Amino acid sequence: VCDDTLFLVRALRAMGVTVRMRRGAWDVRSDGALRPPCGKLFLGNAGTAVRFLGALSTLVDGEVLLDGDEAMRRRPQGELLAALRGLGVRVRAAKGGRLPVLLRGPARRRPAALDVEAGVSSQHLSGLLMAAPLLPRGLELRLSRPAVSLPYVEMTGALMRLFGVRVDFPGRGRFRVRPGAYRPARVRIEVDASGAAMIQAAAALSGRKVRIPGAPGKALQGDAVFPAIVKKLASPG
């Protein structure tokens, strides 16, 4: 539980999704539709929430106004907005493709494939993948140049499969999602391997020991390999 997750929860509730926290678990329920929020969705400095909700605007029949704090307003969203325009979402943004951004969906174009860029962030790529099965034809995304943080995109696809969606990564910067419906599922969220890495590094540098309950062994996150790297660096020779 942190600012980023709470901003996203509030936004989803404003769009008709029921979200409750019970005994350390998030209980998320929906009738399968996202509704236009009554007002602005303020997302603080939660870049992930901005990009996920921007992508989900392709499924909303109406206006979605995204805004954030001053730091968030300085972060360009051009890659996300270009992809949304390619799907026929109407976009009005502040100068330089920054927040606040007014989006009017749903997606009015139905391309079999969409060329996208993810050189600044891959989060909007994950958001588009999550929205894709609910588009009439699904969607194939093609990277027009090398992207950053692709392990997170692969993690998105793996989690989508747990919810019954067909996601394929044919290679060469292509991601294909078949049209279909999500099914309910129970998912155990991995420990934040990136956050844990800093604690593990501090322990290694200081010669101390640290125990992180629930730390992933075999995990979807790319940073889960960090303990093995630290161990190798600490080994003699």
TORPAKE-349937 format. One record per residue: residue in one letter; x, y, z of N, C-alpha, C in turn. Coordinates in steps of 0.05 Angstrom, whole numbers, padded with zeros to 5 digits, always signed. Layout:
N
AXYZXYZXYZ ...
***
This chain:
237
V+00017-00024+00000+00000+00000+00000+00018+00025+00000 C+00015+00042-00020+00031+00066-00022+00015+00086-00038 D+00026+00110-00042+00012+00131-00057+00004+00121-00085 D+00023+00108-00099+00017+00100-00126-00008+00081-00127 T-00009+00061-00110-00031+00042-00110-00057+00056-00101 L-00055+00074-00082-00079+00087-00072-00091+00106-00093 F-00074+00121-00107-00084+00138-00129-00098+00121-00150 L-00087+00098-00157-00099+00081-00177-00126+00070-00167 V-00127+00062-00141-00152+00051-00130-00173+00072-00131 R-00167+00097-00123-00187+00118-00123-00198+00123-00151 A-00180+00123-00171-00188+00127-00198-00206+00105-00208 L-00199+00080-00203-00216+00058-00211-00243+00059-00198 R-00244+00066-00173-00270+00069-00160-00287+00091-00174 A-00274+00112-00182-00288+00134-00196-00299+00125-00223 M-00288+00102-00233-00296+00092-00259-00314+00068-00256 G-00325+00063-00232-00345+00042-00229-00335+00016-00219 V-00309+00014-00212-00298-00012-00202-00299-00012-00171 T-00307-00034-00160-00307-00037-00131-00280-00049-00122 V-00266-00035-00104-00240-00043-00094-00241-00041-00064 R-00236-00064-00051-00234-00064-00021-00208-00078-00013 M-00198-00070+00010-00175-00084+00021-00185-00100+00045 R-00180-00126+00044-00189-00144+00065-00166-00162+00074 R-00159-00160+00099-00138-00177+00111-00113-00178+00094 G-00104-00155+00085-00080-00154+00070-00082-00161+00040 A-00107-00165+00031-00111-00172+00003-00130-00151-00010 W-00125-00146-00036-00142-00128-00051-00164-00145-00064 D-00189-00137-00059-00212-00151-00071-00223-00132-00092 V-00221-00139-00117-00228-00122-00140-00251-00135-00155 R-00273-00120-00158-00297-00131-00171-00307-00110-00191 S-00317-00121-00214-00327-00103-00235-00347-00118-00252 D-00365-00103-00265-00384-00115-00284-00372-00116-00312 G-00347-00109-00314-00333-00111-00340-00333-00085-00356 A-00345-00064-00345-00346-00038-00359-00332-00017-00342 L-00319+00002-00356-00307+00025-00343-00323+00049-00352 R-00332+00065-00332-00349+00088-00337-00334+00114-00336 P-00343+00135-00350-00329+00161-00348-00331+00171-00319 P-00309+00179-00308-00310+00191-00281-00324+00218-00281 C-00336+00225-00258-00351+00250-00257-00333+00274-00257 G-00308+00271-00248-00290+00294-00247-00262+00286-00255 K-00243+00303-00249-00215+00299-00255-00204+00276-00239 L-00187+00260-00251-00173+00239-00237-00145+00250-00229 F-00142+00257-00204-00116+00268-00195-00098+00244-00186 L-00075+00242-00198-00058+00218-00194-00031+00224-00181 G-00028+00248-00169-00003+00255-00156+00021+00252-00174 N+00041+00237-00165+00065+00232-00180+00066+00203-00189 A+00043+00190-00193+00041+00162-00200+00041+00158-00230 G+00065+00157-00241+00068+00154-00270+00055+00129-00281 T+00058+00107-00266+00046+00082-00275+00015+00085-00277 A+00003+00097-00257-00026+00101-00258-00034+00118-00282 V-00019+00139-00288-00026+00157-00310-00025+00140-00336 R-00005+00124-00340-00002+00110-00365-00022+00087-00367 F-00027+00073-00345-00047+00051-00345-00075+00063-00351 L-00083+00084-00337-00109+00095-00341-00112+00108-00368 G-00090+00120-00378-00091+00131-00405-00098+00110-00425 A-00084+00086-00423-00089+00064-00441-00118+00054-00438 L-00128+00052-00413-00155+00042-00408-00176+00061-00418 S-00169+00086-00425-00189+00104-00436-00199+00095-00463 T-00184+00076-00476-00194+00065-00501-00220+00049-00497 L-00226+00042-00472-00250+00026-00467-00273+00043-00455 V-00268+00069-00451-00288+00086-00437-00303+00102-00458 D-00329+00101-00456-00346+00117-00474-00352+00144-00461 G-00333+00162-00463-00335+00188-00451-00308+00200-00445 E-00308+00221-00429-00284+00235-00423-00270+00226-00398 V-00243+00225-00399-00226+00219-00376-00205+00241-00375 L-00206+00256-00353-00186+00278-00349-00166+00269-00328 L-00141+00267-00337-00118+00258-00320-00101+00282-00313 D-00095+00284-00287-00077+00305-00278-00060+00295-00255 G-00039+00309-00248-00021+00301-00227-00009+00325-00213 D+00011+00320-00196+00024+00342-00182+00044+00356-00201 E+00058+00376-00191+00075+00392-00208+00098+00375-00221 A+00108+00356-00205+00129+00338-00216+00118+00321-00239 M+00094+00311-00235+00081+00294-00256+00075+00311-00281 R+00068+00336-00277+00061+00353-00300+00086+00359-00317 R+00109+00355-00306+00134+00360-00321+00142+00336-00338 R+00130+00313-00333+00138+00288-00347+00123+00285-00373 P+00137+00284-00395+00123+00282-00421+00109+00255-00425 Q+00086+00256-00438+00070+00232-00443+00066+00227-00473 G+00085+00237-00489+00081+00236-00518+00078+00208-00529 E+00093+00189-00519+00091+00161-00529+00063+00150-00525 L+00052+00154-00501+00025+00145-00495+00005+00158-00512 L+00006+00185-00514-00014+00200-00529-00013+00193-00559 A+00010+00189-00570+00012+00181-00598-00002+00154-00603 A+00002+00135-00584-00012+00109-00587-00042+00112-00585 L-00051+00129-00567-00080+00133-00563-00092+00145-00588 R-00078+00165-00599-00088+00177-00624-00089+00157-00647 G-00070+00138-00647-00070+00117-00667-00094+00099-00665 L-00105+00097-00641-00129+00081-00637-00155+00097-00639 G-00153+00123-00645-00177+00139-00649-00188+00151-00624 V-00172+00152-00602-00180+00167-00578-00174+00196-00583 R-00193+00213-00576-00189+00242-00579-00173+00252-00556 V-00152+00268-00562-00132+00276-00541-00129+00306-00541 R-00131+00317-00517-00123+00346-00513-00104+00346-00489 A-00080+00356-00494-00060+00356-00474-00047+00383-00471 A-00034+00388-00448-00019+00412-00444+00005+00413-00463 K+00018+00435-00464+00041+00439-00483+00062+00417-00478 G+00072+00406-00501+00092+00386-00500+00082+00358-00493 G+00056+00354-00495+00044+00328-00489+00045+00321-00460 R+00040+00341-00443+00042+00337-00414+00014+00339-00401 L+00013+00331-00376-00012+00334-00361-00018+00364-00355 P-00044+00371-00352-00067+00353-00353-00074+00345-00382 V-00086+00321-00383-00093+00309-00409-00123+00302-00408 L-00137+00311-00428-00166+00303-00431-00168+00283-00454 L-00178+00259-00447-00181+00238-00466-00211+00232-00470 R-00219+00229-00495-00246+00221-00501-00246+00195-00517 G-00255+00174-00504-00257+00148-00517-00286+00142-00525 P-00291+00118-00534-00272+00096-00536-00254+00097-00561 A-00238+00076-00565-00222+00074-00589-00241+00073-00613 R-00236+00091-00632-00253+00092-00656-00240+00079-00680 R-00215+00073-00678-00202+00058-00700-00196+00030-00691 R-00196+00012-00710-00192-00016-00703-00169-00028-00720 P-00145-00018-00717-00123-00028-00733-00116-00057-00724 A-00108-00073-00743-00099-00100-00735-00073-00098-00720 A-00057-00077-00727-00031-00073-00713-00026-00044-00710 L-00012-00037-00689-00006-00009-00683+00024-00006-00677 D+00037+00012-00690+00065+00018-00685+00067+00037-00661 V+00083+00030-00641+00086+00045-00617+00115+00050-00610 E+00121+00070-00594+00147+00075-00584+00147+00073-00554 A+00168+00062-00543+00170+00059-00514+00199+00063-00505 G+00211+00085-00516+00239+00091-00509+00242+00105-00483 V+00220+00118-00473+00221+00132-00448+00210+00115-00425 S+00188+00101-00431+00176+00083-00411+00161+00061-00426 S+00160+00038-00413+00144+00016-00424+00117+00013-00410 Q+00111+00031-00392+00086+00028-00376+00061+00031-00394 H+00061+00049-00413+00038+00052-00430+00035+00027-00448 L+00057+00014-00454+00056-00011-00470+00041-00032-00454 S+00048-00034-00428+00033-00053-00410+00004-00046-00409 G-00002-00020-00407-00030-00011-00405-00045-00018-00430 L-00033-00014-00454-00046-00021-00479-00051-00051-00481 L-00032-00067-00471-00036-00096-00471-00060-00104-00454 M-00063-00091-00431-00085-00098-00413-00112-00090-00425 A-00113-00068-00441-00138-00060-00453-00143-00076-00478 A-00123-00087-00491-00125-00099-00518-00146-00122-00521 P-00149-00141-00502-00168-00162-00506-00197-00153-00507 L-00202-00129-00496-00230-00119-00496-00235-00101-00520 L-00216-00097-00538-00221-00084-00563-00232-00104-00583 P-00249-00096-00601-00264-00115-00618-00246-00135-00633 R-00223-00126-00641-00205-00144-00657-00180-00152-00641 G-00180-00146-00615-00155-00149-00600-00135-00128-00611 L-00109-00134-00609-00089-00115-00619-00062-00128-00621 E-00047-00120-00641-00019-00126-00643-00003-00101-00641 L+00016-00100-00623+00033-00076-00619+00060-00082-00631 R+00071-00063-00646+00097-00067-00658+00115-00044-00650 L+00138-00050-00638+00157-00029-00630+00171-00018-00654 S+00170+00008-00656+00184+00021-00679+00214+00025-00674 R+00222+00022-00648+00251+00023-00641+00254+00009-00614 P+00278+00003-00606+00282-00011-00581+00269+00003-00557 A+00258-00013-00539+00243-00003-00516+00258-00008-00490 V+00250+00007-00470+00262+00003-00443+00244-00015-00426 S+00257-00029-00407+00242-00044-00386+00224-00065-00398 L+00233-00079-00418+00216-00100-00430+00209-00123-00411 P+00226-00130-00391+00217-00150-00372+00191-00144-00358 Y+00185-00118-00354+00159-00111-00342+00136-00116-00361 V+00141-00113-00387+00120-00119-00406+00115-00149-00407 E+00136-00164-00406+00132-00193-00405+00118-00202-00379 M+00123-00188-00357+00109-00194-00332+00079-00187-00335 T+00073-00166-00349+00045-00159-00354+00031-00181-00369 G+00044-00191-00390+00033-00213-00406+00028-00238-00389 A+00048-00245-00372+00045-00269-00356+00021-00266-00337 L+00017-00243-00325-00005-00239-00307-00032-00239-00322 M-00032-00228-00346-00057-00229-00362-00065-00257-00368 R-00045-00275-00373-00052-00303-00379-00065-00316-00355 L-00057-00308-00330-00070-00319-00306-00100-00312-00306 F-00108-00291-00319-00136-00283-00320-00149-00292-00346 G-00137-00311-00359-00150-00324-00382-00148-00311-00408 V-00130-00291-00411-00126-00277-00436-00103-00289-00452 R-00107-00290-00478-00086-00301-00495-00067-00278-00504 V-00042-00280-00495-00022-00260-00502+00002-00275-00514 D+00011-00266-00537+00034-00278-00551+00056-00257-00555 F+00081-00265-00552+00103-00248-00558+00119-00261-00581 P+00111-00256-00606+00124-00270-00629+00153-00263-00632 G+00162-00241-00619+00190-00233-00622+00193-00209-00640 R+00218-00199-00641+00224-00176-00658+00206-00152-00651 G+00202-00147-00625+00187-00124-00617+00158-00125-00623 R+00146-00149-00623+00117-00152-00629+00103-00164-00605 F+00078-00155-00600+00062-00165-00578+00033-00168-00589 R+00023-00192-00587-00004-00197-00599-00023-00206-00577 V-00046-00193-00576-00067-00201-00557-00093-00207-00572 R-00104-00231-00567-00128-00239-00580-00152-00226-00566 P-00174-00221-00581-00198-00211-00567-00210-00232-00549 G-00221-00224-00527-00232-00242-00508-00239-00229-00482 A-00247-00244-00462-00256-00233-00436-00237-00243-00414 Y-00233-00226-00394-00219-00234-00371-00237-00252-00353 R-00225-00271-00340-00240-00287-00320-00229-00281-00292 P-00246-00284-00272-00236-00279-00245-00213-00297-00237 A-00195-00288-00221-00172-00304-00212-00162-00293-00185 R-00148-00311-00171-00135-00303-00147-00105-00303-00152 V-00092-00281-00147-00063-00278-00153-00048-00269-00129 R-00025-00282-00124-00007-00273-00103+00014-00254-00115 I+00014-00230-00104+00032-00209-00115+00060-00213-00103 E+00080-00213-00120+00107-00216-00112+00117-00193-00095 V+00136-00198-00077+00150-00177-00063+00164-00159-00084 D+00165-00133-00078+00178-00114-00096+00208-00119-00098 A+00216-00133-00119+00245-00141-00121+00263-00117-00124 S+00253-00096-00138+00270-00072-00142+00275-00058-00115 G+00254-00055-00099+00258-00043-00073+00275-00060-00054 A+00272-00086-00056+00288-00104-00039+00317-00103-00047 A+00323-00098-00073+00351-00098-00082+00367-00078-00067 M+00356-00054-00061+00371-00034-00048+00379-00043-00019 I+00360-00056-00006+00366-00066+00021+00387-00088+00020 Q+00386-00105+00000+00405-00127-00003+00433-00115-00009 A+00434-00095-00026+00460-00082-00032+00472-00069-00007 A+00455-00056+00009+00465-00043+00033+00477-00064+00052 A+00463-00087+00054+00473-00109+00072+00499-00119+00062 A+00502-00123+00036+00526-00134+00025+00550-00114+00029 L+00545-00088+00025+00566-00069+00028+00575-00065+00057 S+00557-00070+00076+00563-00066+00104+00572-00091+00118 G+00570-00114+00103+00578-00139+00115+00557-00150+00135 R+00533-00140+00133+00512-00149+00151+00494-00169+00136 K+00475-00181+00152+00456-00199+00140+00428-00186+00141 V+00412-00192+00121+00385-00182+00121+00366-00205+00112 R+00344-00207+00125+00324-00227+00117+00299-00212+00107 I+00290-00218+00083+00266-00206+00071+00245-00227+00068 P+00225-00228+00086+00204-00248+00084+00189-00247+00057 G+00185-00270+00045+00170-00272+00020+00185-00263-00004 A+00211-00258-00001+00227-00249-00025+00226-00270-00046 P+00222-00261-00072+00219-00281-00093+00244-00296-00099 G+00241-00322-00104+00262-00338-00114+00259-00338-00144 K+00242-00357-00154+00235-00356-00182+00212-00336-00185 A+00218-00314-00199+00198-00293-00200+00196-00282-00228 L+00175-00267-00233+00171-00254-00259+00188-00229-00262 Q+00195-00216-00240+00210-00191-00241+00239-00195-00248 G+00248-00178-00266+00276-00180-00274+00296-00176-00252 D+00289-00158-00233+00307-00152-00211+00309-00174-00190 A+00293-00196-00194+00294-00218-00175+00321-00233-00177 V+00337-00228-00198+00363-00240-00200+00384-00226-00184 F+00377-00203-00172+00398-00187-00158+00412-00201-00136 P+00398-00217-00118+00413-00231-00097+00435-00250-00108 A+00429-00263-00131+00450-00280-00143+00474-00264-00152 I+00469-00240-00162+00491-00223-00171+00507-00214-00148 V+00494-00206-00126+00509-00197-00102+00525-00220-00091 K+00514-00244-00091+00528-00267-00080+00553-00273-00097 K+00550-00270-00123+00573-00275-00141+00595-00254-00137 L+00587-00229-00133+00607-00208-00129+00621-00212-00102 A+00607-00223-00083+00619-00226-00056+00637-00251-00054 S+00635-00268-00074+00650-00293-00073+00680-00288-00078 P+00698-00301-00064+00726-00297-00069+00734-00305-00097 G+00751-00289-00110+00759-00294-00137+00739-00286-00158 
***
